[in-house]
Amino acid sequence: MAAVHRLPLAPASPQLRRDRAPQACRYWKSGNCTRKPCPFLHAGPAAPIVVKKRNNTWVNTSSKIASPSPTPTNATVPPVLLPPKRHAEQREQVPRPPKRGCRPQEQQQELGGGGGGAWCDGDGIRGIARLEGHSSAVTGVAVPEGSGTLFSGSMDGTMRAWDCGTGKCVHVTPVHEEGVGRLIAMGPWVLAGVRGAVKALHTGSGKELRLPAGATARITALLAEDDEHLFAGADDGAIYIWRLNGEHQRFDEVAALAGHDGRAVTSLAQGKGALFSGSADGGIRAWDLETYRCVCSFAGHASRVTALLCWDQFLLSSSDDGTVKVWRSKPGHGDGLDPELEVHYTHREEGQRQRVVGMDGTHDADKKPVLLVSRCDGFVRVYDLPSFKKRGQIRCHGEVTAMSLRTPGMVFTGDESGEVRVAKWTPAAEAEARSSR
């Protein structure tokens, strides 16, 4: 469906009833009626329409977005650090040979010293580590619960395990000769999407499983928000659903959905009893998780949907068309799963032909909601919400092909060069102290 922007509505002609005098609309009198048509009378002087400033907190109560609460002192996942006796700022001052495919401007920025600020700068965020080892694009980064290890998957066909205390690669596992399409964590499980299946590794027991997902389809999207359901989208338009059986350490197949007309499923999001899926053709679908039926289908963007995110009553979508759209239910349609969505706000990335290749949300160290938007030029922009005010950026080697914010206080990115970068949120007071030194 076409995107509808919410504007003040003109007075509507009331449907008068013959059995009694029509009632005047009290919302019209106060200047706030937006119903069309309105069943009540629009008559008499109306107060001027006052546009109230929204106080959107944009906090998702139904997904596993990193909690705004402070990291507990007994957390099992320590901060990711550089190898001992080698501080991040010292490491960045060592010039490195320019990488292949870098434009001259990128090479100059990379070799300019300044520590984490050379590639990560902004209010409340700083770079702390760069992990090299993959020979092709990184497609997923995740820290399973209780493991103390960062896992990364790549199109080079391997999965690497990095020690969170030292930043060293401790293990390399061949996964699939055609590459790892996506990689995420679900509790203690690491899940890697490959052609025809999702491979699961339990980091505690070492148990390995293979979850079939079509004979030849390649997994292009993975989602595990509620620690119970696993969703996988494939390049043939299908969506596979499993339920975790924690007692027996297995995944039971629940359903296989088809509805994107053979176009690749590029992104998934879960919220308020619904699953949202984005497609390569720019379409977005909503699925009822009780009936597993598609209840809504509309053209969300002009080109590929690159990410979806559910926050409270909002659905955020990003696309190759260079925009991030904020969707919400139309007025008067209730709080439940509603197929009638409209664009509440559209953010367009500055610059010519700036494709948005990824997006994710979290809270910073001061519990403020933020959105990270990765662009095709290798920059990840950090924005405050709901204002979309820019507050920082992370510079990577080319397009960011993976991003994870699920570990409280941390930001992980993986790019097309095969490098993983680690940044950390810092409280405003600490950031001011560092800048004053």
C-alpha positions in Angstrom: 0.0 0.0 0.0 1.1 3.5 -0.5 2.7 5.3 2.4 0.3 7.8 4.0 1.6 10.8 5.9 -0.5 11.9 8.8 -1.8 15.5 8.3 -4.5 17.6 9.9 -7.8 16.5 8.3 -10.4 18.9 6.8 -13.9 18.9 8.4 -16.0 16.0 7.3 -19.8 16.1 6.5 -21.6 14.3 9.4 -24.1 11.5 8.8 -27.2 12.9 10.5 -29.6 10.6 12.2 -33.3 11.3 11.9 -34.3 10.0 15.3 -32.3 12.5 17.4 -30.3 15.6 17.1 -26.7 15.1 16.1 -24.0 15.4 18.7 -21.2 17.8 18.3 -17.7 16.3 18.2 -15.8 17.4 21.3 -12.5 16.6 19.5 -13.5 19.0 16.7 -14.2 21.7 19.2 -10.8 21.2 20.8 -9.2 21.2 17.3 -7.9 17.5 17.6 -10.4 15.5 15.5 -8.6 13.4 12.8 -11.4 10.9 12.0 -12.6 10.6 8.5 -15.5 10.3 8.3 -16.4 11.4 11.8 -19.8 10.1 13.1 -20.3 13.4 15.1 -21.2 16.9 14.0 -18.4 19.3 13.0 -20.2 22.6 13.6 -19.6 25.8 15.5 -16.3 27.5 16.1 -13.4 25.1 16.4 -10.3 25.7 18.4 -7.1 26.2 16.4 -5.3 22.9 15.7 -2.3 22.7 18.0 0.4 20.2 17.0 1.7 18.7 20.2 5.3 17.6 20.4 5.4 13.8 20.8 7.5 12.4 23.6 8.3 9.1 22.0 10.7 6.9 24.0 10.8 4.2 21.4 11.5 1.5 23.8 10.7 -2.0 22.6 9.1 -4.0 25.3 8.7 -7.2 23.3 12.2 -7.8 21.9 15.7 -8.5 23.1 17.1 -5.1 22.4 20.0 -4.5 24.8 18.6 -3.5 28.2 19.0 0.1 29.3 19.8 -1.1 32.8 23.5 -1.1 33.9 25.4 -4.2 33.2 25.4 -6.4 36.4 28.6 -6.8 38.3 28.4 -10.6 37.9 28.0 -10.5 34.2 29.5 -13.5 32.5 30.5 -11.7 29.3 33.5 -9.4 30.0 34.3 -6.4 27.8 36.2 -7.2 24.6 39.7 -5.9 24.9 42.8 -5.9 22.8 45.7 -8.3 23.5 47.5 -7.6 26.8 50.1 -4.8 27.0 48.8 -3.3 23.8 46.3 -0.5 24.3 43.8 0.3 21.6 45.1 3.8 21.1 48.7 2.6 20.7 47.6 0.0 18.2 46.0 2.5 15.9 49.1 4.6 15.8 51.0 1.9 13.9 50.6 2.5 10.2 49.3 -0.4 8.2 49.6 -1.1 4.4 46.5 0.2 2.5 44.0 -2.5 1.9 42.9 -3.5 -1.6 39.8 -1.7 -2.9 40.1 1.3 -0.5 39.7 4.6 -2.1 42.6 7.1 -1.5 40.5 9.1 1.0 39.8 5.9 3.0 43.5 5.0 3.0 44.4 8.4 4.4 41.8 8.2 7.1 42.9 4.7 8.1 46.6 5.7 8.5 45.9 8.9 10.5 46.6 8.1 14.1 44.5 9.1 17.1 43.5 5.7 18.6 39.8 4.7 18.5 39.0 8.2 17.4 40.6 7.5 14.1 37.7 5.2 13.2 35.2 5.8 16.0 34.1 9.1 17.3 31.1 10.7 18.9 29.3 11.4 22.1 29.5 8.4 24.4 31.0 5.9 22.1 34.6 4.8 21.5 36.4 2.1 19.6 38.4 -0.4 21.5 39.4 -3.3 19.2 39.8 -4.5 15.6 39.8 -8.2 14.9 41.3 -9.5 11.7 41.2 -13.0 10.3 38.4 -13.5 7.9 39.2 -13.4 4.2 35.8 -12.4 3.0 32.7 -10.4 4.2 31.6 -10.9 7.8 27.9 -11.9 7.8 27.2 -12.1 11.6 28.7 -11.4 15.0 27.3 -12.5 18.3 28.2 -13.3 22.0 26.3 -16.3 23.3 25.1 -16.2 27.0 27.8 -17.4 29.4 30.4 -18.1 26.8 32.8 -15.2 27.2 33.5 -15.6 23.5 32.6 -13.6 20.4 31.7 -15.6 17.3 31.8 -14.3 13.8 30.6 -15.9 10.5 31.8 -15.0 7.1 31.4 -15.7 3.4 34.8 -17.3 3.5 32.9 -20.4 4.8 34.2 -20.3 8.4 33.1 -19.3 11.9 35.7 -17.8 14.2 35.7 -17.7 18.0 37.4 -14.7 19.7 38.3 -14.5 23.3 36.5 -11.6 24.9 39.3 -10.9 27.3 42.2 -10.8 24.9 40.7 -10.2 21.5 42.6 -13.2 20.1 41.1 -15.8 17.7 41.0 -19.1 19.7 39.3 -21.3 17.1 38.3 -21.5 13.4 35.6 -23.8 12.3 34.8 -24.6 8.7 31.0 -24.3 8.3 30.0 -24.4 4.6 32.0 -24.1 1.4 29.5 -21.6 0.0 29.8 -19.3 3.0 27.8 -18.4 6.1 24.8 -16.4 5.1 23.9 -15.2 8.6 25.0 -15.8 12.2 23.3 -14.9 15.5 23.2 -16.1 19.1 20.2 -17.5 21.0 20.9 -18.0 24.6 23.9 -20.4 24.7 23.4 -21.4 21.1 25.3 -20.0 18.0 23.2 -20.3 14.9 24.7 -20.1 11.4 22.5 -20.0 8.3 23.9 -21.8 5.2 22.4 -23.2 2.0 19.6 -25.6 2.9 19.9 -25.4 6.7 20.6 -23.6 9.9 23.5 -25.1 11.8 23.3 -24.8 15.6 26.1 -25.1 18.2 25.6 -25.2 21.9 28.6 -23.4 23.4 28.1 -25.1 26.8 27.7 -28.8 25.9 29.2 -28.7 22.4 26.2 -30.3 20.9 25.7 -29.6 17.2 22.4 -29.7 15.2 21.4 -29.3 11.6 17.9 -27.7 11.0 16.8 -28.4 7.4 15.4 -25.3 5.6 14.6 -26.3 2.1 16.8 -28.4 -0.2 18.6 -25.6 -2.1 17.5 -22.4 -0.5 20.1 -20.1 1.0 19.4 -18.6 4.4 19.4 -14.8 4.1 17.9 -13.7 7.4 17.9 -15.0 11.0 16.0 -13.8 14.1 15.8 -15.0 17.7 14.2 -12.3 19.9 12.3 -14.2 22.6 14.7 -17.1 23.3 11.9 -19.4 22.3 11.4 -19.0 18.6 13.9 -19.1 15.8 13.0 -17.6 12.5 15.0 -18.0 9.2 14.3 -16.3 5.9 15.5 -17.8 2.6 16.4 -16.5 -0.8 13.4 -18.3 -2.3 10.9 -16.2 -0.2 10.2 -18.8 2.4 10.3 -18.3 6.2 11.0 -21.2 8.5 10.1 -21.3 12.2 11.4 -23.5 15.0 10.7 -23.6 18.8 13.5 -24.3 21.2 13.1 -27.3 23.5 15.6 -26.3 26.2 15.1 -29.5 28.2 16.1 -31.8 25.4 18.5 -29.3 23.7 16.7 -29.4 20.3 14.7 -27.2 17.9 11.2 -28.4 16.9 10.0 -27.3 13.5 6.8 -25.2 13.8 5.9 -23.9 10.4 7.2 -22.9 7.0 5.6 -19.8 5.5 5.6 -18.7 1.9 4.4 -15.3 0.7 7.1 -13.2 -0.9 6.5 -14.6 -4.4 9.9 -16.1 -4.7 11.8 -12.9 -3.7 14.5 -13.2 -1.1 13.6 -12.5 2.6 16.2 -9.9 3.6 15.1 -9.0 7.1 13.0 -10.1 10.0 11.5 -8.4 13.2 9.2 -9.6 16.0 6.9 -7.6 18.1 3.4 -7.7 19.8 2.4 -11.1 18.5 3.6 -10.5 15.0 6.5 -11.4 12.7 7.5 -8.8 10.1 9.5 -9.7 7.1 11.1 -7.5 4.5 11.9 -8.6 0.9 14.3 -7.8 -1.9 11.6 -6.1 -3.9 10.9 -3.6 -1.1 7.8 -5.3 0.2 6.9 -5.8 3.9 4.6 -8.5 5.3 3.1 -9.0 8.8 2.4 -12.5 10.0 0.2 -13.4 13.0 2.3 -15.7 15.2 -0.8 -17.6 16.5 -2.3 -18.5 13.1 0.9 -18.1 11.0 -1.2 -16.3 8.4 -0.1 -13.2 6.5 -2.4 -10.3 7.8 -0.7 -7.4 5.9 1.4 -6.9 2.8 2.5 -3.5 1.4 5.2 -1.8 -0.6 7.4 -0.4 2.1 10.3 0.9 0.0 11.3 1.5 -3.6 14.1 -1.1 -3.3 15.4 -3.9 -1.0 14.5 -3.8 2.6 17.7 -4.1 4.5 16.5 -4.2 8.2 13.4 -4.2 10.3 13.1 -3.2 14.0 10.1 -3.2 16.3 10.1 -0.6 19.0 6.9 -0.3 21.1 4.1 0.8 18.7 6.5 1.5 15.9 8.0 -0.5 13.1 11.2 0.8 11.7 12.4 -0.2 8.2 15.6 0.7 6.3 16.3 0.2 2.6 18.7 0.5 -0.3 16.7 3.5 -1.3 18.6 5.5 1.4 15.8 5.9 3.8 14.7 4.8 7.3 11.0 4.8 7.7 9.0 4.8 11.0 5.6 3.1 10.7 2.7 3.1 13.1 -1.0 2.0 13.0 -3.5 4.4 11.7 -5.4 6.4 14.3 -8.4 4.6 15.7 -7.3 1.1 14.8 -6.4 0.0 18.4 -3.2 -1.3 19.8 -3.4 -4.9 18.4 -1.9 -6.3 15.3 -3.2 -4.0 12.6 -2.7 -4.2 8.9 -3.4 -0.5 8.4 0.1 1.1 8.8 1.2 4.6 7.8 4.5 6.4 7.7 5.0 8.4 10.9 8.4 9.7 9.9 11.0 9.3 7.1 14.7 9.8 7.6 16.9 10.1 4.5 20.6 9.7 4.7 22.6 12.7 3.5 24.8 12.5 0.4 24.2 11.2 -3.1 23.2 7.5 -3.6 23.7 6.6 0.0 22.2 3.2 0.4 21.3 2.1 3.9 22.6 -1.4 4.2 21.7 -2.1 7.9 20.1 -0.7 11.0 19.8 -1.7 14.7 18.7 0.0 18.0 19.9 -0.1 21.6 20.5 2.1 24.6 23.7 4.0 25.4 25.5 4.0 28.7 23.1 6.8 30.0 20.0 4.7 29.1 19.1 6.9 26.1 17.7 5.2 23.0 19.9 5.3 20.0 19.8 4.0 16.4 22.8 2.9 14.4 22.5 3.1 10.6 25.1 1.6 8.4 25.7 3.0 4.9 27.2 1.7 1.7 30.2 4.1 2.1 31.5 2.2 5.2 30.2 4.6 7.8 27.8 3.6 10.6 26.0 6.7 11.8 24.8 6.9 15.4 21.6 8.9 16.0 19.6 9.9 19.1 16.0 8.8 19.1 13.4 10.0 18.4 15.1 13.2 17.1 17.4 11.5 14.6 20.1 13.9 15.8 23.5 12.7 14.7 25.9 12.0 17.7 28.7 10.0 16.2 29.9 7.5 13.7 32.0 4.3 13.2 34.2 4.1 10.1 34.8 0.6 8.6 36.6 -0.9 5.6 33.8 -0.7 3.1 30.2 -1.8 3.5 29.2 -3.0 6.9 27.7 -6.5 6.3 27.0 -7.4 9.9 26.1 -5.5 13.1 25.1 -6.6 16.6 24.1 -4.6 19.6 22.7 -7.4 21.7 25.5 -7.4 24.2 24.8 -4.6 26.8 27.3 -1.8 26.5 29.0 -3.1 23.3 28.7 -2.5 19.5 30.1 -5.1 17.1 30.4 -4.6 13.3 31.7 -6.7 10.5 32.5 -5.4 7.1 33.1 -6.7 3.5 36.9 -6.7 4.1 36.5 -9.5 6.7 37.3 -7.3 9.7 35.3 -7.1 13.0 35.4 -3.9 14.9 34.4 -3.4 18.6 33.1 -0.2 20.1 31.9 0.5 23.7 29.3 2.9 25.1 30.7 5.2 27.7 28.7 7.4 30.2 28.6 11.1 29.4 30.7 12.0 32.5 33.4 9.6 31.5 33.4 10.8 27.9 33.8 14.4 29.1 36.7 13.4 31.4 38.5 11.7 28.6 38.1 14.7 26.2 39.4 17.1 28.8 42.7 15.2 29.3 
